Amino acid sequence: MTDVDSLHSSPEERQRRIVSVFDDAFGHLIEADPRAMRRKFRKMAREPFAFYRGSAPLFYDDMGVLEDRWADERTSRVWIQGDLHAENYGTYMNSEGVLVFDVNDFDEAYVGHFTWDLRRMAASLALLAFSKALSDETIRRMAATYARSYLAQVRHFHEHAGDEEFQLALDSAEGTVLEVLEQARQGTRIALLQQSTALEGTERRFREMPGVRRLDGDEEEQVRAAYDQYLQTIPENKRQESVSYTIKDVVGKSGMGIGSAGLPMYSLLVEGRTQALENDIVLSMKQAGVAAPARVVDDEKLRDAFEHSGHRTAVSQRALQAHADPWLGWCELDGRGQVVKEISPYEADLDWDGVTEPDEILPLLENLGQATAKIHCVSDADSDHSIVPFQTEEAILAAVGDEDEAFANDLAEFAAAYGTLTRDDHRVFVDAFRNGMIPGVPGEEH
């Protein structure tokens, strides 16, 4: 698919490039909350896969200089998840009330080469497999299996009507995917509420917990005003009954994950479908950042299609997810775009710890290939089709033609090569971080 060897340089040159990309991508977050970003970098320093998860801007900086034989006028303008890796799959309860296993986390979603999602996923598989001491031959087989399953599902969508009804659900899944779905099915709304809220008299409010802060009057008023904006972005056919949407409590939080470090967040407790206390809804309102692929997609018209990054995130998710979250929307707060979505009790992420052998991994990768094809080819009924105004499955198949095996082999070679590069990158990143070479990141506190 490409010559990853062209990205190799001396360790010193590669280190300078990594520092430069991180300064450009994360500099504003470092300035806003240097302590949170230092925690992010500490997590990335643990091992290569964690580094890879937190360094999507570096991946796209590389993709911007590599050739892509499968990208043409259409297949370079497909909705993509943007940060697709082995741990960004899991469950959600869709707007039809069906528990589905699918791709998750759309913070980096944008329009770009369809292969970028596949490459990012395949390289993550190489890193994951290396950590499990699997052979290079197995790594290539894993990536090729994923690619073949993806193309087979794209072809199925092209040849059969009703593709929006395809889903990996309780009645169709097997193996590891079924186990994840069954785990998610054990979740309950009351259990989620009990984790983060408590009854005060006859009403429910957020608990006082580490990482949670109460808002002063002005800040709370601003959040409530932003929430009113958000309500206008929910599609009419997904609106709940009239008792819904009343705010019962709101608190501030800090993004603690590798991807969310430094981004301000709010949690809102909202009245559910009824006034019963056990079905209240918890929403997150999170400041959205610039999508990593947007750093290498030079398209002013595409940038102008979005009001802000919160709008971009929500619109992209609807384009990538059939029957998207009915609470998904966007707003603006203090001049910055926010994405709003439900914190669902029915979410369970794919856990790779117990999936260790090729006879367990390969069937799972067939499912992950299907799930990836679905997000590229099947959108929510309320998505904006003007940005990608063609059938993605037809465009992909026209680009690949009858070269399925060449496509699979290219992806396998890319996975192995970029996995090796990332392991090297991790080492030089750790060296740069611990020696204070990343601008604005404070040294160790004593």
Protein Blocks (a to p, Z undefined) as FASTA:
>chain_A
ZZfklmpccfklmmmmmmmmmmmmmmmmmmmmmmlmmmmmmmmmmpmklmmmmmmmmmmm
mmmmpccfkbcfklmmcccehiacfklgccdddfkopacdddehjklgccddfklmmmmm
mmmmmmmmmmnopafklmmmmmmmmmmmmmmmmmmmmmpghklmgccdfklggcjllmmm
mmmmmpcfklmmmmmgccehjaccddddehiacddfklmmmmmmmmmmmmmmpcfklccc
fkgoiafbdcddddfbfklgoiacdddddddfblcfklcccdddddddddfklmmmccfk
lmmmpgblmlmmmmmmmmmpghiafkbccddeehiacddddddfkbccddfklmmbfklm
mmmmmmmmmmmmmmmmmccfkbcfklmgcdfklmmmmmnmmmlmmmmmmmmmmmmmmmmm
mmmmmmmmmmmmmnopaghiacddZZ
